[in-house]
Amino acid sequence: MSYLRHFVSSRCLFHHSKLPRVNTSACWHGSQTRLFSTTKSSMTVMPAWVIDKYGSNEALRFTRNASFPVINYPNEVIVRVHSAGLNPLDVSMRGGYGAATMSMKRDPLNIKQSGSEFPLILGRDASGVIMECGLDVKHFREKDEVWAAIPPWKQGSLAEFVVLSANEVSHKPKSLSHVEAAAVPYVATTAWSALVNTGGLSKDNCAKKRILILGGSGGVGTFAIQMLKAWGAHVTVTCSQNAERFVRGLGADHVVDYTTGPVEEPLRALEKFDLILDNVGGDTERWALNLLKPWCGAKFVTLVTPFLQNTDRLGIADGMMQTAATVATKALKHLVKGVHYRWGFFAPSGPALDEVREMVDAGQIRAVVEETFSFSQVPQAFEKMEKGHARGKTVVQISKGGDDL
């Protein structure tokens, strides 16, 4: 499969096909004619996998009567989902992780009753076709093939249709099928947010910089390796021995096996780094920041933060105060040593996916899809990921209207 331009990511994928036909009509708006999609009464609902409460895999429920998404703002689009991605975040959200913060994002004025997010549709990745555009959408048209990473406070992609803001959507790479494309957006935008928005890296300043990726064989790590190598960086990765050949094939310059003993010991023997991307958490902060070049603007960016746990445990106000105190204390502690401590977060971004699309079509980003599930096997896909056996190489194919159920 090395000849395929695929990306390896930490998720299961779902493929929708043979979707219902949608009628289009013309609407006059001022001096412009806009095509929009109209639906029959039967399309006021759609098939989807939902949860009605937080819990284990038993909370997942298939329905043919999920509410059909509607455009509420002029910058929104409705996407007919052909392929959907499942990430570890979805498994955590199924159990209630981040519920307090997500509820605040959905209902900032706290008007709705508790539990108003249900039935909740999971799925953070989508690849599909534009079905309808809001009046202010300029860069997309109906039938455009697109991909997107969906914010966790919005209804997800494990359904036939999803509504998104146009700035969360990007045209799909021409070199990828919908199934392949759905593997990329979540991990790509997470890595982009951490390395570019927080870490300050770009294709113009990355050449010859030394980057360390802790936990480099997962979805975000494998994407980061490829993007950083495309930008000319020297990349060191920690992973298990059985993943060494894999990450080297993605471009890693140096690999350290964390299973042979304390991983910090062989890392200390190496030249210091300009940036460290932490996908592991735990006690890595205790020793990892000593591997950075002091007083050179070097940064430690971790994607393992207590923010959502704090708000779940303490509530929004107290949780945010605790979070602010924690990150400020750690940042000041390390700043006096000449290095920068930062937290990174998943941030959906259509413009970032535009950049990624160019790298994918140029052959600089590869992906591999090794396994498929049907739509009826969504619970099994959750189970596989929950047990840690799905390292971002699984696809689920969805037939028309869930006909395989």
TARA-V111836 format. One record per residue. RES is the residue in one letter. PHI is phi in whole degrees, 0 to 359 (NA if undefined). PSI is psi as a letter, one per 40 degrees, with the letter a starting at -180 (999 if undefined). NEAR is the number of other ideal C-beta (glycine too) atoms within 8 Angstrom. Layout:
# TARA-V111836
res = (RES & RES)
phi = (PHI & PHI)
psi = (PSI & PSI)
near = (NEAR & NEAR)
This chain:
# TARA-V111836
res = (M & S & Y & L & R & H & F & V & S & S & R & C & L & F & H & H & S & K & L & P & R & V & N & T & S & A & C & W & H & G & S & Q & T & R & L & F & S & T & T & K & S & S & M & T & V & M & P & A & W & V & I & D & K & Y & G & S & N & E & A & L & R & F & T & R & N & A & S & F & P & V & I & N & Y & P & N & E & V & I & V & R & V & H & S & A & G & L & N & P & L & D & V & S & M & R & G & G & Y & G & A & A & T & M & S & M & K & R & D & P & L & N & I & K & Q & S & G & S & E & F & P & L & I & L & G & R & D & A & S & G & V & I & M & E & C & G & L & D & V & K & H & F & R & E & K & D & E & V & W & A & A & I & P & P & W & K & Q & G & S & L & A & E & F & V & V & L & S & A & N & E & V & S & H & K & P & K & S & L & S & H & V & E & A & A & A & V & P & Y & V & A & T & T & A & W & S & A & L & V & N & T & G & G & L & S & K & D & N & C & A & K & K & R & I & L & I & L & G & G & S & G & G & V & G & T & F & A & I & Q & M & L & K & A & W & G & A & H & V & T & V & T & C & S & Q & N & A & E & R & F & V & R & G & L & G & A & D & H & V & V & D & Y & T & T & G & P & V & E & E & P & L & R & A & L & E & K & F & D & L & I & L & D & N & V & G & G & D & T & E & R & W & A & L & N & L & L & K & P & W & C & G & A & K & F & V & T & L & V & T & P & F & L & Q & N & T & D & R & L & G & I & A & D & G & M & M & Q & T & A & A & T & V & A & T & K & A & L & K & H & L & V & K & G & V & H & Y & R & W & G & F & F & A & P & S & G & P & A & L & D & E & V & R & E & M & V & D & A & G & Q & I & R & A & V & V & E & E & T & F & S & F & S & Q & V & P & Q & A & F & E & K & M & E & K & G & H & A & R & G & K & T & V & V & Q & I & S & K & G & G & D & D & L)
phi = (NA & 295 & 281 & 278 & 269 & 238 & 242 & 270 & 219 & 274 & 199 & 260 & 241 & 231 & 249 & 258 & 216 & 52 & 281 & 299 & 284 & 245 & 281 & 241 & 227 & 254 & 233 & 273 & 228 & 66 & 261 & 250 & 256 & 238 & 280 & 220 & 269 & 245 & 235 & 285 & 301 & 293 & 262 & 283 & 228 & 209 & 283 & 194 & 261 & 228 & 236 & 257 & 198 & 280 & 173 & 274 & 298 & 294 & 287 & 291 & 221 & 272 & 220 & 262 & 238 & 292 & 297 & 289 & 292 & 231 & 278 & 256 & 231 & 291 & 260 & 260 & 227 & 257 & 250 & 278 & 282 & 263 & 218 & 231 & 251 & 246 & 243 & 306 & 300 & 295 & 297 & 293 & 294 & 303 & 271 & 104 & 297 & 77 & 299 & 296 & 292 & 296 & 296 & 295 & 294 & 287 & 221 & 298 & 270 & 56 & 274 & 280 & 286 & 300 & 88 & 290 & 286 & 273 & 289 & 257 & 258 & 267 & 112 & 259 & 245 & 215 & 226 & 188 & 230 & 297 & 259 & 208 & 241 & 291 & 297 & 267 & 281 & 251 & 263 & 228 & 230 & 303 & 77 & 294 & 275 & 224 & 224 & 197 & 257 & 264 & 304 & 292 & 272 & 259 & 299 & 267 & 259 & 277 & 203 & 285 & 222 & 214 & 254 & 221 & 286 & 298 & 281 & 261 & 247 & 218 & 295 & 292 & 302 & 291 & 278 & 245 & 285 & 297 & 299 & 293 & 295 & 291 & 280 & 259 & 304 & 297 & 291 & 294 & 288 & 293 & 297 & 298 & 300 & 290 & 275 & 266 & 293 & 266 & 278 & 77 & 275 & 203 & 294 & 270 & 238 & 269 & 303 & 68 & 286 & 264 & 241 & 247 & 248 & 273 & 81 & 268 & 261 & 276 & 298 & 294 & 298 & 292 & 292 & 299 & 305 & 293 & 294 & 294 & 293 & 297 & 266 & 91 & 279 & 265 & 244 & 252 & 228 & 255 & 194 & 281 & 299 & 287 & 256 & 298 & 298 & 296 & 290 & 295 & 295 & 276 & 122 & 302 & 278 & 217 & 234 & 243 & 276 & 279 & 273 & 272 & 151 & 305 & 291 & 291 & 294 & 294 & 290 & 295 & 281 & 267 & 299 & 293 & 251 & 272 & 205 & 239 & 255 & 258 & 253 & 253 & 76 & 68 & 267 & 299 & 298 & 296 & 237 & 292 & 292 & 287 & 270 & 274 & 288 & 284 & 58 & 233 & 79 & 292 & 231 & 250 & 243 & 249 & 264 & 253 & 236 & 268 & 303 & 292 & 296 & 297 & 289 & 294 & 277 & 251 & 93 & 298 & 297 & 293 & 295 & 291 & 296 & 297 & 297 & 299 & 296 & 295 & 291 & 295 & 298 & 291 & 297 & 292 & 302 & 270 & 296 & 291 & 264 & 89 & 229 & 252 & 252 & 222 & 255 & 246 & 221 & 295 & 223 & 304 & 202 & 297 & 301 & 297 & 293 & 299 & 295 & 297 & 304 & 297 & 291 & 296 & 291 & 274 & 82 & 272 & 241 & 252 & 220 & 230 & 247 & 253 & 218 & 234 & 235 & 270 & 299 & 291 & 257 & 305 & 301 & 294 & 295 & 299 & 299 & 298 & 291 & 298 & 277 & 85 & 266 & 259 & 266 & 69 & 228 & 240 & 237 & 245 & 266 & 244 & 273 & 303 & 59 & 69 & 294 & 275 & 267)
psi = (e & d & e & i & g & i & h & h & i & g & i & i & i & h & h & h & i & f & i & i & h & h & i & i & i & h & h & h & h & b & e & i & h & h & h & i & h & i & i & i & d & e & e & e & i & i & i & i & h & i & i & e & i & i & a & a & d & e & e & h & h & h & i & e & f & i & h & h & i & i & h & d & i & e & e & i & i & h & h & h & h & d & i & i & i & h & i & d & d & d & d & d & d & d & e & e & h & e & d & d & d & d & d & d & d & d & g & d & e & f & d & i & i & h & e & e & e & i & h & h & h & i & h & e & i & h & h & a & h & h & d & i & i & i & d & e & h & d & e & i & i & i & e & h & h & i & i & i & h & h & i & e & e & i & i & a & e & f & i & d & i & i & h & i & i & d & e & e & i & i & h & i & h & d & e & i & i & d & d & d & d & e & e & d & d & d & d & d & d & d & d & d & d & d & d & d & d & d & e & e & i & i & e & e & e & e & h & e & i & h & h & h & h & h & g & e & e & a & d & d & d & d & d & d & d & d & d & d & d & d & e & e & i & h & h & h & i & h & i & i & d & e & e & d & d & d & d & d & d & e & e & h & d & h & h & h & h & e & e & e & a & h & d & d & d & d & d & d & e & i & i & i & i & d & i & h & h & h & e & d & a & b & e & d & d & d & d & d & e & e & e & i & h & i & f & e & e & i & i & h & h & h & e & g & i & e & d & d & d & d & d & d & d & e & i & d & d & d & d & d & d & d & d & d & d & d & d & d & d & d & d & d & d & d & d & e & e & e & i & h & h & i & i & i & i & h & h & h & h & d & d & d & d & d & d & d & d & d & d & d & d & e & e & e & h & i & i & h & h & d & i & i & i & i & d & e & e & d & d & d & d & d & d & d & d & d & e & e & e & g & f & f & f & h & h & h & h & h & i & h & f & f & e & e & 999)
near = (6 & 5 & 3 & 9 & 12 & 12 & 16 & 15 & 15 & 11 & 18 & 14 & 17 & 20 & 15 & 13 & 9 & 4 & 9 & 7 & 3 & 10 & 8 & 9 & 8 & 7 & 8 & 6 & 7 & 4 & 2 & 6 & 7 & 9 & 9 & 9 & 12 & 7 & 10 & 5 & 5 & 6 & 10 & 7 & 9 & 11 & 10 & 11 & 12 & 13 & 13 & 8 & 7 & 8 & 9 & 6 & 9 & 5 & 11 & 12 & 9 & 12 & 10 & 9 & 4 & 13 & 6 & 10 & 9 & 6 & 11 & 5 & 7 & 8 & 9 & 13 & 17 & 14 & 16 & 13 & 14 & 13 & 18 & 19 & 18 & 20 & 14 & 8 & 11 & 13 & 12 & 9 & 14 & 15 & 9 & 9 & 10 & 12 & 11 & 12 & 13 & 12 & 10 & 10 & 8 & 9 & 9 & 5 & 4 & 6 & 4 & 6 & 4 & 4 & 6 & 8 & 8 & 9 & 9 & 11 & 14 & 12 & 15 & 17 & 21 & 17 & 18 & 15 & 10 & 16 & 11 & 10 & 12 & 12 & 7 & 7 & 12 & 4 & 4 & 12 & 6 & 10 & 6 & 9 & 9 & 15 & 17 & 16 & 14 & 15 & 8 & 10 & 6 & 9 & 8 & 14 & 15 & 12 & 16 & 12 & 12 & 16 & 13 & 13 & 9 & 15 & 8 & 12 & 15 & 12 & 9 & 12 & 10 & 5 & 7 & 14 & 6 & 13 & 15 & 14 & 14 & 20 & 18 & 19 & 17 & 16 & 18 & 14 & 15 & 14 & 13 & 15 & 15 & 16 & 15 & 11 & 9 & 12 & 13 & 8 & 13 & 8 & 6 & 4 & 7 & 11 & 7 & 6 & 11 & 12 & 15 & 14 & 16 & 12 & 11 & 17 & 12 & 11 & 14 & 14 & 16 & 17 & 16 & 15 & 16 & 15 & 15 & 13 & 13 & 10 & 11 & 8 & 13 & 9 & 14 & 16 & 15 & 15 & 14 & 9 & 7 & 4 & 10 & 11 & 6 & 9 & 16 & 9 & 7 & 12 & 9 & 14 & 6 & 9 & 12 & 11 & 11 & 8 & 5 & 5 & 4 & 4 & 10 & 9 & 8 & 8 & 12 & 8 & 5 & 9 & 4 & 9 & 13 & 11 & 16 & 15 & 18 & 15 & 13 & 9 & 7 & 5 & 5 & 11 & 11 & 5 & 9 & 14 & 12 & 6 & 13 & 15 & 9 & 9 & 4 & 7 & 6 & 14 & 15 & 16 & 15 & 12 & 13 & 8 & 10 & 8 & 11 & 11 & 8 & 14 & 15 & 13 & 6 & 8 & 7 & 9 & 6 & 9 & 16 & 10 & 8 & 11 & 13 & 8 & 8 & 10 & 11 & 8 & 8 & 10 & 11 & 8 & 9 & 12 & 10 & 6 & 8 & 8 & 13 & 10 & 13 & 11 & 10 & 13 & 10 & 11 & 9 & 11 & 12 & 12 & 8 & 12 & 17 & 10 & 9 & 14 & 13 & 8 & 12 & 16 & 10 & 6 & 8 & 9 & 14 & 12 & 15 & 10 & 13 & 6 & 8 & 11 & 14 & 10 & 15 & 8 & 9 & 15 & 8 & 8 & 15 & 15 & 9 & 11 & 15 & 8 & 6 & 5 & 6 & 13 & 9 & 13 & 9 & 17 & 15 & 17 & 12 & 13 & 11 & 8 & 9 & 12 & 6 & 8 & 6)
